[in-house]
Amino acid sequence: MVRAIILVKSPKKLIAARLQKVEFVVDSFPTSGQFDAVAVIDVKELIQIKEVATKIQKINGVDRTETMVEVQ
């Protein structure tokens, strides 16, 4: 299992709720600061992280994302 955090910049107020609907997102919540929301994802293979990030980037209102992969 591979876990990653995707930081999302978006002016949309309910972006965290939209993130919950993306496959493999196990948690999402709004944040304050440089990014507006966080999506926590769990996937089986590293390559799937890019696929999930691409889906998130296609959500209407998402300006940019930054992905961090958990290192164990």
C-alpha positions as CSV (number, residue, x, y, z in Angstrom):
1,M,0.0,0.0,0.0
2,V,1.3,3.5,-0.9
3,R,0.0,6.6,0.8
4,A,0.2,10.1,-0.6
5,I,-0.9,13.5,0.3
6,I,-2.2,15.8,-2.4
7,L,-2.4,19.5,-1.6
8,V,-5.0,21.4,-3.6
9,K,-5.2,25.1,-4.4
10,S,-8.7,26.2,-5.3
11,P,-10.9,29.2,-4.7
12,K,-14.0,26.9,-4.5
13,K,-15.3,26.7,-0.9
14,L,-16.4,23.1,-1.1
15,I,-13.4,21.6,-2.8
16,A,-12.7,19.2,0.1
17,A,-16.1,17.6,-0.4
18,R,-15.5,17.2,-4.1
19,L,-12.2,15.5,-3.4
20,Q,-14.0,12.8,-1.3
21,K,-15.7,11.6,-4.5
22,V,-12.4,10.8,-6.3
23,E,-11.5,7.1,-6.2
24,F,-8.7,6.2,-3.8
25,V,-9.2,9.4,-1.7
26,V,-9.6,8.1,1.9
27,D,-9.8,11.5,3.6
28,S,-10.0,15.1,2.6
29,F,-10.3,18.3,4.5
30,P,-10.1,22.1,4.1
31,T,-7.0,23.9,5.3
32,S,-5.7,27.4,5.8
33,G,-2.5,28.7,4.3
34,Q,-1.0,28.4,0.8
35,F,-3.3,25.4,-0.1
36,D,-7.1,25.2,0.4
37,A,-7.6,21.5,0.9
38,V,-5.7,18.2,1.4
39,A,-6.6,14.8,-0.1
40,V,-5.1,11.6,1.5
41,I,-4.9,8.7,-0.9
42,D,-4.1,5.1,-0.5
43,V,-3.2,3.1,-3.7
44,K,-1.6,-0.3,-4.4
45,E,1.1,0.9,-6.8
46,L,3.1,4.1,-7.1
47,I,1.9,4.8,-10.6
48,Q,-1.7,5.1,-9.4
49,I,-0.7,8.3,-7.5
50,K,-0.2,10.1,-10.8
51,E,-3.6,8.9,-12.1
52,V,-5.4,10.1,-9.0
53,A,-3.6,13.5,-9.1
54,T,-4.6,13.9,-12.7
55,K,-8.3,13.3,-11.8
56,I,-8.0,15.9,-9.1
57,Q,-6.5,18.4,-11.4
58,K,-9.4,18.0,-13.8
59,I,-11.9,19.0,-11.1
60,N,-13.5,22.3,-12.1
61,G,-11.9,25.1,-10.0
62,V,-8.6,23.3,-9.1
63,D,-5.8,25.8,-9.8
64,R,-2.9,23.5,-8.9
65,T,-1.8,20.6,-6.8
66,E,1.3,19.4,-5.1
67,T,1.8,15.7,-4.2
68,M,3.9,14.2,-1.4
69,V,4.4,10.5,-1.1
70,E,4.8,8.9,2.3
71,V,8.3,7.4,2.8
72,Q,8.7,4.5,5.2
